[in-house]
Amino acid sequence: MIARASREIASGMVVNLGIGLPTKVIDHLPADFPVCLHTENGLTGIGPTLPPDQADRNLIDAGGAYVSTVPGSAFFDSATSFAMVRSGRLDLTMLGAFEVSSQGDLANWKIPGKFSPGVGGGIELAQKARRVVVLTTHTDRAGNPKLKDECTLPLTARGCVSRIFTEMAVIDVTPKGYALVEIAEGISLAEVREATGAPLTIPDTTRPVF
Amino acid sequence: MKLPDKRCDMAAAVARIKDGATVMVGGFGVPGTPMALIHALVDHGARDLTLIKNDANEPGMGLDHLLQSGQVTRLITTHLGLNSHAIDLMNSGRIKVEFNAQGMLAERIRAGGAGIGAVLSDIGIGTELAEGKQVVEVDGKPHLVETALRADFALIHADRADTFGNLAYVATARNFNPLMAMAATHVIVEAETVTPLGALDADAVHTSGVFVDHVTELGALSKEYAVVQR
């Protein structure tokens, strides 16, 4: 799933990887792949994550991981960082999700009464990156679908999600709702349908397996 | 002509903060958080504070000391995910928390520092962060009125300062510091090094000393500034 999602990153892109699963995507790209990673706390050109004994105390990403720079990195303040986000300089962001709707609405920041740490930069990334893709498990821990007709949790942004990567499938959000793009090896169509909480369009053409 | 010398004792500078004050605190995680100024404010003891900071650090670190000491009534922030203690205080109603989208918090502070009353943006429309905000139409599209933020005091961490208060930051310790340094009536800076006038190259200055009131040199850094061992 993460390896498949890494193929979403094209040469030359400016990309923001959300906290959690998305940050692992970069491990699947060649070290010399031409891409610029952005983090909200003021860095373009993120280099590899460092262990504590090699870390710079002043150099973290927005998730608090100790990262490094690459030749050509730049630092800037928080207003500049989000000027980049809001003005459409991010070609792609990869985010986690609690729920996605079949219209591409995203809920990923709050579960009332259980989880309310604040939204951080999530709204701006979801609303303003040129392309928003979601990396998530297909269902929650209780087995309930995360891909639904409508989100029930507080929204991060409406109509923002283009594509969803899960351990079972790659699914696009289209004007007609969810459409299967690829299916994971060893997973049946029936299993994907069962785990998806809204109608799923199956293309007539051969479905690639990842 | 010689630029004024703004060096002063840290405790004396922080002692100006009165009960009920609004205080901006720089930093995003550990980098750029003015740990020593926060401890000085705990020692000073001003209460009923409204704090403005991106995050609440982690339990037992940075801003959390002011939460632990009960000096904070209200917190304007973006994310408390690494501080379970702050979330407990919020959920039990002991502090009021106002969440902002991170870039809008930055922009509201920038507006406050730039002498602008508010900024207009479509960020958060259709979410609960838009609730209660004035909506105006620009070019046929709805925008939220995001009011400017100013504070009575700003507590700033810089890597280098000169005696006039020109500041330079390093790496991701810049974050909200240069914005907050422009947006408060009294700006107190802790710097890892304070240099004589002229030692800080004019082209390397991130914040002009015009915005700064008090500069204090940190000396040996406490372990709170170090890499967090998780």
Boltz contact constraints between the chains, C-beta under 6 A:
constraints:
  - contact:
      token1: [A, 41]
      token2: [B, 28]
      max_distance: 6.0
  - contact:
      token1: [A, 41]
      token2: [B, 172]
      max_distance: 6.0
  - contact:
      token1: [A, 41]
      token2: [B, 175]
      max_distance: 6.0
  - contact:
      token1: [A, 42]
      token2: [B, 172]
      max_distance: 6.0
  - contact:
      token1: [A, 42]
      token2: [B, 174]
      max_distance: 6.0
  - contact:
      token1: [A, 42]
      token2: [B, 175]
      max_distance: 6.0
  - contact:
      token1: [A, 43]
      token2: [B, 172]
      max_distance: 6.0
  - contact:
      token1: [A, 52]
      token2: [B, 227]
      max_distance: 6.0
  - contact:
      token1: [A, 52]
      token2: [B, 229]
      max_distance: 6.0
  - contact:
      token1: [A, 55]
      token2: [B, 227]
      max_distance: 6.0
  - contact:
      token1: [A, 57]
      token2: [B, 226]
      max_distance: 6.0
  - contact:
      token1: [A, 57]
      token2: [B, 227]
      max_distance: 6.0
  - contact:
      token1: [A, 58]
      token2: [B, 31]
      max_distance: 6.0
  - contact:
      token1: [A, 58]
      token2: [B, 170]
      max_distance: 6.0
  - contact:
      token1: [A, 58]
      token2: [B, 171]
      max_distance: 6.0
  - contact:
      token1: [A, 58]
      token2: [B, 173]
      max_distance: 6.0
  - contact:
      token1: [A, 59]
      token2: [B, 171]
      max_distance: 6.0
  - contact:
      token1: [A, 59]
      token2: [B, 172]
      max_distance: 6.0
  - contact:
      token1: [A, 60]
      token2: [B, 29]
      max_distance: 6.0
  - contact:
      token1: [A, 60]
      token2: [B, 31]
      max_distance: 6.0
  - contact:
      token1: [A, 60]
      token2: [B, 172]
      max_distance: 6.0
  - contact:
      token1: [A, 64]
      token2: [B, 29]
      max_distance: 6.0
  - contact:
      token1: [A, 75]
      token2: [B, 171]
      max_distance: 6.0
  - contact:
      token1: [A, 75]
      token2: [B, 174]
      max_distance: 6.0
  - contact:
      token1: [A, 77]
      token2: [B, 174]
      max_distance: 6.0
  - contact:
      token1: [A, 77]
      token2: [B, 178]
      max_distance: 6.0
  - contact:
      token1: [A, 77]
      token2: [B, 179]
      max_distance: 6.0
  - contact:
      token1: [A, 78]
      token2: [B, 106]
      max_distance: 6.0
  - contact:
      token1: [A, 78]
      token2: [B, 175]
      max_distance: 6.0
  - contact:
      token1: [A, 78]
      token2: [B, 176]
      max_distance: 6.0
  - contact:
      token1: [A, 79]
      token2: [B, 106]
      max_distance: 6.0
  - contact:
      token1: [A, 79]
      token2: [B, 107]
      max_distance: 6.0
  - contact:
      token1: [A, 79]
      token2: [B, 110]
      max_distance: 6.0
  - contact:
      token1: [A, 79]
      token2: [B, 179]
      max_distance: 6.0
  - contact:
      token1: [A, 82]
      token2: [B, 103]
      max_distance: 6.0
  - contact:
      token1: [A, 82]
      token2: [B, 106]
      max_distance: 6.0
  - contact:
      token1: [A, 117]
      token2: [B, 79]
      max_distance: 6.0
  - contact:
      token1: [A, 117]
      token2: [B, 80]
      max_distance: 6.0
  - contact:
      token1: [A, 117]
      token2: [B, 81]
      max_distance: 6.0
  - contact:
      token1: [A, 118]
      token2: [B, 78]
      max_distance: 6.0
  - contact:
      token1: [A, 118]
      token2: [B, 79]
      max_distance: 6.0
  - contact:
      token1: [A, 118]
      token2: [B, 80]
      max_distance: 6.0
  - contact:
      token1: [A, 118]
      token2: [B, 99]
      max_distance: 6.0
  - contact:
      token1: [A, 119]
      token2: [B, 101]
      max_distance: 6.0
  - contact:
      token1: [A, 120]
      token2: [B, 78]
      max_distance: 6.0
  - contact:
      token1: [A, 120]
      token2: [B, 79]
      max_distance: 6.0
  - contact:
      token1: [A, 120]
      token2: [B, 102]
      max_distance: 6.0
  - contact:
      token1: [A, 121]
      token2: [B, 102]
      max_distance: 6.0
  - contact:
      token1: [A, 123]
      token2: [B, 101]
      max_distance: 6.0
  - contact:
      token1: [A, 123]
      token2: [B, 123]
      max_distance: 6.0
  - contact:
      token1: [A, 123]
      token2: [B, 124]
      max_distance: 6.0
  - contact:
      token1: [A, 124]
      token2: [B, 101]
      max_distance: 6.0
  - contact:
      token1: [A, 124]
      token2: [B, 103]
      max_distance: 6.0
  - contact:
      token1: [A, 124]
      token2: [B, 123]
      max_distance: 6.0
  - contact:
      token1: [A, 154]
      token2: [B, 128]
      max_distance: 6.0
  - contact:
      token1: [A, 155]
      token2: [B, 127]
      max_distance: 6.0
  - contact:
      token1: [A, 158]
      token2: [B, 126]
      max_distance: 6.0
